């Protein structure tokens, strides 16, 4: 799966997981995703991106969601010694 498709599917999964309390933010996200779906990543043909290479960025395998082993809920903090309040 290409990075573009991965980001789009991750956005859809993210939107399905959260409660949409702010319709303005939700509509802004949806509008941005729709723009990204049609336009994709910028290319050097676009004047503003003419001297910017995205090759390194597009090669990376970014994960939008944290891996389970790095999630806060799965980390044990029992080995830490914290100062006691008196």
Buried (B, 14 or more C-beta within 10 A) or exposed (E): EEBEEBBBEBBEEEEEEEEEEEEEEEEEBEEEBEEBEEEEEEEEEEEEEEEEEEEEEEEEEEEEEEEEEEEEEEEEEEEEEEEEEE
